[in-house]
């Protein structure tokens, strides 16, 4: 293993979240005081080693939400920090910074007669014709206020993890999940939440590409051939006339209005 990581993810409070090393066997992803994950050079094999005393639920959470999306990126797949829901028109995607409401929107649809495809780790795959969204693991993570506003007491909850107060809820009768790939219909990049009403603003391809790049999962940020391929794929995706800026009041009582507006907008032709 290299003496120093080639990439370090620092949290807003200054603590280290992840260190990524190159090793003789591929890559080592270290989550200090939690777990190490060894990823093969092609991203097809992952081995996890938790720190003694760390519960299995924490290791599973890290694998599903952090390590697996990075390994998929090493396989050449397009993977993004985004959520997605299934509608009659196809998959609707929500992309945004942490705290902008991606998971809350997905959950809002999933508990109101629709199904979600992913809470995060969005996998985008070309097909002939068009683009499709692949389903992820059937669980969704929510802060306590979103849980209280959206989730009924009957929803199945996964075991808690040691490093976050977010709860993870499993798909089932209470929370709808789509386990089949769906054609991509719309992409909404979430605004800051200071709008008075629900608003949609079409994005130019150049702006959509910048947004996609900002929210990409990439295991090796220094691997030039993979970066070149990634940017080419993202540029092709961004040229589709399906990208919009979505903003709305960040109040739970407005979510029904937001759902209805999104469904109406997604139903309009290009």
C-alpha positions, 0 to 999 in steps of 0.5 A: 500500500502507498504510504499516503492516500491519493485522495482524502475526503474531508467532512465539513467539521475537518475530520477525515471521512475516507482515505483512498490508497493504491495497493498491489491488489487494486485500491484500499478505501479506509473509513477511519475507525469504521472499516477498510474495503479492498477493491480490485483493479476492475472494480468487480471484487470488494472485500470489507474488514470492519474495525473490531466492535463495529456492527455489521449494519455499519459495514453494510451501510458503507458498502451499499452507499459508499463503496459499491457506487465507487466500484461500479464507476471503476467498471465504466458505469455512470454513477451519480449522487442522485435519487430516482422515482418511477412514473408512468412516463419513465424515471424522474431523477433528483440531483442536488447537494446533501440537504437539498431533499433528494431522499425526501422527494423520493420518499414522498413519491414512494409513500404516495402510490409510486415507487423509487428506483434509488435513494442514492448511487444512481446508475445511468445506462445507455440503451438503444434507443435512449437512456435507462435508470437501473434500480439500486438496493431497496432502501431509503435513508431519511433524517428524523424530521422527514421520517416523522412527516412521511413514514408510517409506523408500519414501515420496516426499519433497517438496523441503526448504524454507528456514524449517522442518525439517519434511519434507513427504511426498507421497501415494502407495502409502505414504501414502493420500490421498482426493481426493473430498469426504467427509461430516463424521462426527466432530470431535476437539479435541486435549487436552494429551497428559497423559492416561493412556488414550484419552478422549473428552469431548463438547463443548457447542456454545458450547465447540465454537464457541470452539474453531473460532473459535480455529483459523480462517483469516481473511484480513481480521480487520477486515472486519465483514460477513465476520466476521459471516457467519463466526461464523454459519456456525461457530455452525451447525457447532458445534451439530452433536452431533459435537464431542469433546475427545480426549486420549491419551498422546503416545507413538508406541507408543500410536497403534494404540490411538488409531486403534482407539478413534477408529474405534470412537467414530466408528462409534457413533451420535449 
